[in-house]
Amino acid sequence: MTYLPATLFTAPVVINRPWLKSLGADLEKIVREESRKAEEVFGEWNINDITSKEEVWKKNGGEIITMSQDESKRYIDTVSPVVASTLSANPKVKEDYEALLAAAKKYRQ
């Protein structure tokens, strides 16, 4: 099992804003609060699930490989232009991709 740098799995949760607003302030607040709680539970579950799968992998003779810093940089440098080109081929996907890039740039530490 080789961990690839900058590879991520996202489970997007989307909601229709007009529908959310149609609930009224009290119910909208509840939906938002419960969504945040679910996000925390899912995040914790996901980390525990990855850890347990790694343990099973190793127990059965598997190896976990993490790339060196140089290998990671080379991978990112090679893959990034392909990803950008592929995701930009569809105008709607390109718009979403650019929004995600802007958010990543704003919040990445």
N, C-alpha and C positions, 0 to 999 in steps of 0.2 A: 504494500500500500504506500503510494507516494503522495504526500501532501503537496499540492501545487500552490504556490504563492498567489495571493489575491484572488483565489477561487472562493466563491461563497455560494451558499444556498439561501435563497430568500423565499419566504412564504408570504407573499403579499396579502395584505388584508385591505380590501377596498370597500368603500361604502358610498352610496349615492348621496351627495351633499344635500340636494333638495329634499330627499326623503328624510335624512337626519334632521334637518331644520323643521320638517313638517311634524316632528314628534313633540315639539315644544321644548322650552328650555330645561324643564325638570327631567324629562325622559332622555333628552339628548345628553345631559350631564351623566345620567346613569349609564347609558350606552358607552360613552367615552371612558368612564371609570372602570366598567367591567371589561372593556377591551384592553385597557392597560394591565389589569390583573391577569387576563388571559395571556397577554404577551409575556409577562414575567414567568408564568407557569410553563408556557411553551419553551421559552429560552432555557430555563433550568432543566426541563425534560430533555431538550435537544442535547445539551452538554452532557448530561448523564448518559444518554443513549449513545453518543459518540464514544465516551469513555468505556462503556460496557462492550461495545463492538470492537474497540481496540484490544481489550483484554481477551476476548474470544479469539480474535485474529492471532495474537501473539501466542496464546495457549495452544493453538493448532499449528504452530510453526511459522506463522506469518511474520514478516518484518515490516516495520514502519519506517519510512524514509522521509526525512525532511531535507530539502535542498539547502545547500550552503548559500550564503549571502550573494556570492558571485553568480551561482547557478540561478538563483531566484531573480536577480536583476536581468540576466540574459533571457530567462523565460518571459518575464514581463515585457521586456523590450521587443521580443519576437511576437508575442501574442496580442499585445495592445492594438497595433495598427489593424490586425485582422479582425479583431472584435469590433473596433470602431467602423471599419468598412462594411462588415456584415450587418451590424445593427443600424447603420445609416442608409441601407438600401431601401428600406420601407419608411416613407415619410412619418407615419405615426410612431413607429418604433424609434425612429431617430429623435423625434420630439421627446419621447419618454426617456430615452437614453441620455439626452442632453440635460434633462431635468435631474436625473439621478447623478450625473457627473457634477452638476452645480451643487447639489446637496452634499455630495461627498467632499467636494472641495471646501465647502463652508464648514462642515462638521468634522472632517478627518483630523486626527491629532497626530 
